[in-house]
């Protein structure tokens, strides 16, 4: 059950040799928590930050805790273990005529991971973050034993756990609210945007009539075309051809890597030009639920092409009043840093910042770049922009953030740190992320 | 609708077998020691596959277990059980060389418990003239070594018992199978660097529930060749092997 393994962040920029256990029973899990000094829970291992392992912590792989425990047909409440994947849960709920609205775009991500990073989906502006769909959590902690929390019971523990990067203990049970499924297919309308500002305007103008909304933007273009791309406007539709219960799509390995990085200025420009041309020819398409809900599934080659050195992702929410100025400053920064931007994408966000969660109101921008020295310089510059424009950054997307940067970027950093240390003064939950951010 | 029993159904190959059988539409009784693991598994199977799945918490290694009463109890839940899978068993890290304290517990867990249940269900099946018993051995039974002395002996005893039971039951309409499992992705093999590939539990389960295969089989099948080589080695070479 115990093994010495080298674990890596999803972006491959951090690798650590560490002890890993994969319990299959509660007796084994409890014994591990009691016997080990420091532990940290691990799900699918698809976070870009080193949240699920640490040099001095036992990483507890919870993928065998993958059971759906109950489902209430009338209320739609579903209770699951943390290792259930969002793909599995979506398939199960689809049969029941329900769905979970706040889901990220890859089916192998586990529910425990969704709680730990309070993740979001393409409908954040309607549905909020994942934590808003969590009714109750059950945790196991080496010192405190078994604990339950919800927004109304042990509310501070709940607040710390949702988006708390697994630092309050091992989640063993998650009760979730779900919604009736409005349709078994998704109609996607592609709208061209001439630049990044126009893409944001389209997001705003289409939000009221859309179920999901996001954009793809080419941030390698300059001037009037900076950030030109496509806005995808999605809504649920009934489609007799897309019934639930088909064979699950073939499992893929999203952690696969090519021997060398294939992304440079030339290949990025070429690939994005081809992608942009292909996408702009699509006006309206109706896709099965699975394909539309998990757009990254099937695009694993994109991540493999970064090679062993990996990539870096930056995601931030820019408050609306600052958006226009931010776009100008961003273009200047990208001109200076000369890093190929392999992905640029926008979403709309609504919410209040809290603790270290990725919440706020504004435009969410995500950027991918190959991991090399220039991209580190770019990300430091982006930290400066985030601070200047009061943006919120996404801790789970960035393996590089330090305590000092977090203190500057998260107004509630000290509050989170203090509450976490009161709850777990012996620091029984440890990870490289915790060590780096100093929480 | 058919019905099946999986002993050791809350984890590893047992849980995968239970899921595969439920996917095929069988009502199930799953048996394991710990209610805390058993009940979530039963709930999950019933919810995902729409079959009835009953959890019975029992320690099959308990010397006092009345196997016939246990079989009666299981059959009362789903009607007569047509397929019985007993992957329950376990290793002990201290089973290295001579260790008198481990012989009895390992033999109870890996031989007495499974054989006793197989006997109780085989009797009922023979009365009806149909049924399927599937037992689980290990490649260790064919290649015992320093690190699994008592475990390998118990599994070898189970293989012999299965073949004897087959000799009795098959002419009476009941099939008896014993799978000698190679490396399967369970807690025992987790993270180990092994020379040969590790099979996933779901893969193994899908193979095993597809059709009755009376007799002894290796899974994955290439282990037949590996064991053929190991068994052919002169002792002077075999004793030097470290695996």
Contacts between the chains, C-beta under 8 A, distances in Angstrom:
chain1	res1	chain2	res2	distance
A	1	B	187	4.1
A	1	B	188	8.0
A	1	B	190	5.8
A	2	B	190	7.8
A	2	B	191	7.3
A	3	B	190	5.6
A	3	B	191	2.0
A	3	B	192	6.7
A	4	B	191	7.1
A	5	B	191	5.5
A	20	B	191	6.2
A	21	B	190	7.9
A	22	B	187	6.8
A	22	B	190	4.9
A	22	B	191	7.7
A	23	B	187	7.4
A	24	B	11	3.9
A	24	B	12	6.2
A	24	B	15	7.9
A	24	B	37	7.9
A	24	B	186	7.6
A	24	B	187	5.8
A	25	B	10	6.8
A	25	B	11	5.6
A	25	B	34	6.0
A	25	B	36	7.8
A	25	B	37	4.7
A	26	B	34	6.8
A	26	B	36	4.5
A	26	B	37	5.8
A	27	B	34	5.9
A	27	B	36	7.5
A	27	B	37	7.6
A	28	B	187	7.4
A	64	B	11	7.1
A	67	B	40	4.6
A	67	B	41	6.2
A	67	B	43	7.0
A	67	B	44	3.7
A	68	B	43	7.3
A	68	B	44	5.0
A	68	B	47	5.1
A	68	B	48	6.3
A	69	B	40	5.5
A	69	B	43	5.3
A	69	B	44	6.9
A	70	B	43	6.2
A	70	B	47	7.4
A	71	B	47	5.7
A	81	B	40	6.8
A	92	B	47	7.2
A	92	B	48	6.2
